[in-house]
Amino acid sequence: MRESSNQCLGIMGCGQLSQMLGEAANRLGYRVVYLCLDETPVVTGLGSIYDVDQFDAFLDASDVITVERESLPDDLLRRASDVGLAPNYDALVVLRERNTQKALLDQLNIPTSPWFLAHNFAELESGFASLPGPYARCKRTLGGYDGGGQWRVDGDSTSEIPEDAYPVIAEAEIAIDLEYAIVIGRDEQGQTTTYPMTENVMRDGILIGSFVPSGIDALLADQAKAIAERLVGAMNYVGVLAIEFFLTKGELIVNEIAPRVHNTGHWTIGAVGPDQFVQHVKCCMGEPVTPPHFTEAAAMVNLLDDKLPETLPAGPIRSLIQTYGKGVRKGRKLGHMTLIGPDADSVRSEAMGLIKALHDE
């Protein structure tokens, strides 16, 4: 384990995830430096990852480096790996693109929807017949978060995907009953811990809310935990990782994997100790994982555009609002609100009321 008072965590990114990671690192006694990507900065960085001198200064200042998002240039990840990168280079490379994610799931015999990779329109058109059902969901292999870079197509509309979107993966469209997620942490010694699963509410591919407890069947929850442990073990992964699941016809299948702290884990701030950000920093800096202590129900509601709740819950339900200091843009996450209380039904009901007021107009 490293001595926190002398160690510096370098974070590649200046958005809200980096902000919350930095706050967690500071609470643990670590120094923090940031290097900005191409996002709107929420925190002040040493400069841009694309400036050679600024990137060198960032590397020199860092003892360990972690990332806010996985879609980073290969050469920069390699240089960060020379300093000490968590999660490791190989894990980030395989998980940053959807086709290599899918291939890893297939290799590990982890259930996911049928898919194929298309580099152009001809490959998409010829491969479409291999998928069950009349519709497919096509996604850019890289990027395209929060519902962006995705198209729902049938055999007659594959030409609607713009040429510059390729390569894409084409996934069979499945009937989704519910959506869930699990967050797992793994330390340098290979020890793991998982947070309670969340049930997620989505709108147009954007996460709107998460509920804990999720109400998922115990056997399915055990299956999700086993999948998470198998994934991080296979990659010798260090840090926090999130997995999104679909429940379809009573079975869990993996939707996507995020090799970082994740929106579905924001509820852990204030609701459980340690939260996902503290857990990630601890793992990256060589400390052992800490099993989360969770005693109450919680829900997280994302705040999009410029919409804020007009009233806050009263009584036994506590509320925490965190804003990110970002400018307003349609569909943009500007903050989140966490509700915590002793009764799961009351917390869920309050959160659903907020979701209806903020997102179902």
Order of alpha helices (4+ residues) and beta strands (2+ residues): beta-alpha-beta-alpha-beta-alpha-alpha-alpha-beta-alpha-beta-beta-beta-beta-beta-beta-beta-alpha-beta-beta-alpha-beta-beta-beta-alpha
